[in-house]
Amino acid sequence: MEERQYVLRDVPNEDRPRERMIARGAEALSHAELLAILLRTGTKRESAVLLAAHLLHKCGSLQGLVDMSIDELTAIRGIGPAKAVQLKAGVELGRRLARSRGASSPAIHRPADAAQLLMEEMRYLKREHFVCLFLNTKNHIITQETLSVGTLNASLVHPREVFRAAIRCSCASIICAHNHPSGDPTPSPEDIALTRRLQEAGELVGISLLDHLVIGDNRFISLKEQGLM
């Protein structure tokens, strides 16, 4: 006789994630239990906790989960579009909270300020992410937006996408940044060429490109400081 996998209804109430969170607080829950709350339900053969544990095994870590797309999530048995969207929404809220600095937005006075803001978020990403910080006239951040997610070694972005977003939020200037998954922040010829195109486009629309940062593993390079723009 085939052994039946346990499902959440087999677990005593006090050991279920939602009940444990209410009784003991979120910090008492494991990664799998927190993900199970986001997933809400499991499958006919396994509980939400087991499905969450299977998901963590597939992505390798919480950081791996951050980098997974909707399509990659739905390729995992038991995770449909609704569950994938719930997970991505939870991840994005966590990312926004992590970069929050209280009620007042941070001001960027030098490249290191922008790098410090972005480093922990971008240094472990397995694909190139192209991110823009949109600033007001006092160099306070209005908003941050990821405009492109590329392959393992290339990120594609067009100046019109950058400045369409800039105009939409009525910013005065922008700082662009992207990561190198290799960990080496040395700018490539393509990085330099893109920076110059963005700088030229900014001059045309009246929105200054202040800098373009390349983020590596706990290192960064400012193309402005390197005299490359």
C-alpha positions in Angstrom: 0.0 0.0 0.0 1.4 3.4 -1.0 2.3 5.6 1.9 0.2 8.8 1.9 2.0 12.1 2.1 0.8 14.3 4.9 -1.2 17.4 4.1 -1.8 20.5 6.2 -5.1 19.2 7.6 -3.2 16.3 9.3 -1.1 18.8 11.3 -2.4 20.0 14.7 -3.6 23.6 14.6 -0.8 24.8 16.9 1.8 23.6 14.4 0.2 25.2 11.3 2.1 28.3 10.0 -0.8 30.8 10.3 -1.6 29.7 13.8 2.1 29.7 14.8 2.5 33.2 13.4 -0.5 34.4 15.5 0.7 32.7 18.6 4.5 33.3 18.3 5.1 36.0 15.7 6.5 35.8 12.2 10.1 35.5 13.4 9.3 32.1 14.8 8.5 30.7 11.4 10.9 29.0 9.0 11.4 30.1 5.4 9.2 27.3 4.2 6.4 28.2 6.7 6.4 31.9 5.6 6.3 30.9 2.0 3.5 28.4 2.8 1.4 31.3 4.1 1.9 33.2 0.8 1.1 30.0 -1.2 -2.1 29.5 1.0 -2.7 26.0 -0.3 -0.8 22.9 -1.3 -1.7 20.1 -3.6 -3.7 16.9 -3.2 -0.5 15.1 -2.3 1.4 17.6 -0.2 0.8 20.5 2.2 1.6 24.1 1.5 4.6 23.7 3.8 5.9 20.8 1.7 5.3 22.6 -1.5 7.2 25.6 -0.1 10.1 23.4 0.9 10.1 21.9 -2.6 10.2 25.4 -4.1 13.1 26.4 -1.8 15.0 23.3 -3.0 14.4 24.2 -6.6 15.5 27.8 -6.3 18.4 27.0 -3.9 17.8 29.9 -1.6 15.6 32.9 -0.9 17.9 35.0 -3.1 17.3 32.4 -5.9 13.6 32.9 -5.4 14.0 36.7 -5.9 15.5 36.1 -9.3 12.8 33.6 -10.5 10.4 34.7 -13.1 6.7 34.0 -13.2 7.3 31.4 -16.0 10.0 29.7 -13.9 7.8 29.5 -10.9 4.8 28.1 -12.8 7.1 25.4 -14.2 7.3 23.9 -10.7 4.6 21.3 -10.1 1.9 22.6 -7.8 2.5 26.3 -8.5 0.1 27.9 -10.9 -0.1 31.5 -12.1 -2.1 32.7 -9.0 0.5 31.2 -6.6 3.4 32.6 -8.7 1.9 36.1 -8.7 1.3 35.9 -4.9 5.0 34.9 -4.4 6.3 37.6 -6.7 4.1 40.2 -4.9 5.5 39.2 -1.5 9.0 39.3 -2.8 8.6 42.8 -4.3 7.1 44.1 -1.1 10.1 42.8 0.8 12.4 44.4 -1.7 10.7 47.8 -1.4 10.8 47.6 2.4 14.5 46.7 2.3 15.3 49.9 0.4 13.0 52.1 2.4 14.6 54.7 4.5 11.7 56.0 6.5 9.4 58.8 5.7 11.9 61.0 3.9 13.6 59.7 0.8 17.4 59.5 0.8 19.5 62.1 -1.0 22.3 61.1 -3.3 25.4 63.3 -2.9 28.0 61.0 -4.3 28.3 57.7 -6.2 28.9 55.8 -3.0 25.5 56.9 -1.7 23.7 55.3 -4.7 25.9 52.2 -4.6 25.2 51.7 -0.9 21.5 51.9 -1.6 21.6 49.3 -4.4 24.5 47.0 -3.5 22.8 44.4 -1.3 19.8 44.3 -3.6 21.8 43.8 -6.8 25.2 42.1 -5.9 23.8 38.5 -5.8 21.5 38.7 -8.9 22.1 36.0 -11.4 21.0 38.1 -14.4 21.8 41.7 -15.3 19.2 44.1 -13.9 19.2 47.7 -15.2 17.9 50.0 -12.5 17.2 53.8 -12.5 17.0 56.1 -9.5 14.8 59.1 -10.4 15.8 62.2 -8.4 14.2 65.6 -7.7 16.0 69.0 -7.9 17.5 68.4 -4.4 18.8 64.9 -5.4 16.3 63.1 -3.3 15.0 59.9 -4.7 11.5 60.1 -6.1 11.3 56.5 -7.0 13.4 53.5 -8.1 12.5 51.3 -11.1 14.0 48.2 -12.7 13.7 48.8 -16.4 15.3 45.7 -17.8 16.3 42.2 -16.8 18.8 40.6 -19.2 20.6 37.3 -19.7 23.5 36.0 -17.6 25.9 38.5 -19.3 23.8 41.1 -21.1 21.2 43.7 -20.3 19.2 45.4 -23.0 17.7 48.8 -22.5 16.8 51.6 -24.8 17.1 55.3 -23.9 13.4 55.8 -24.7 12.4 53.4 -21.9 14.6 55.2 -19.4 13.4 58.7 -20.3 9.7 57.7 -20.7 9.9 56.5 -17.1 11.8 59.7 -16.1 9.2 62.0 -17.6 6.3 60.0 -16.1 7.6 60.7 -12.6 8.6 64.3 -13.4 12.2 63.9 -12.2 15.0 66.4 -12.6 17.9 63.9 -13.0 18.6 60.2 -13.0 21.3 57.7 -11.9 21.4 54.5 -13.8 22.9 51.2 -12.4 23.3 47.7 -13.5 25.0 44.6 -12.0 27.6 42.3 -13.4 26.7 38.7 -12.3 30.4 37.8 -12.6 31.1 40.1 -9.6 33.6 42.1 -11.6 32.3 45.7 -12.0 34.6 46.7 -14.8 32.5 48.5 -17.5 32.3 46.8 -20.8 32.5 48.7 -24.1 28.7 48.2 -24.4 28.2 49.8 -21.0 30.2 52.8 -22.0 28.4 53.1 -25.3 25.0 52.9 -23.6 26.0 55.5 -21.1 26.9 58.0 -23.8 23.6 57.3 -25.6 21.7 57.9 -22.4 23.7 61.1 -21.7 22.9 62.4 -25.2 19.2 61.6 -24.8 19.1 63.3 -21.5 20.5 66.5 -22.9 17.8 66.5 -25.6 14.9 66.1 -23.1 16.4 68.2 -20.3 16.9 65.5 -17.7 20.5 65.0 -16.6 22.1 61.6 -16.4 24.2 62.1 -13.2 26.0 58.8 -13.3 26.0 55.2 -14.4 27.1 52.6 -11.8 28.2 49.1 -12.4 27.6 46.9 -9.4 29.8 43.9 -8.7 30.3 41.7 -5.6 30.6 44.3 -2.9 32.4 46.6 -5.4 31.2 49.2 -7.8 32.5 51.5 -10.5 31.1 54.9 -11.3 31.5 55.8 -15.0 31.3 59.5 -13.9 34.3 59.1 -11.6 36.2 57.1 -14.3 35.7 60.0 -16.8 33.7 57.8 -19.1 30.8 60.2 -19.4 
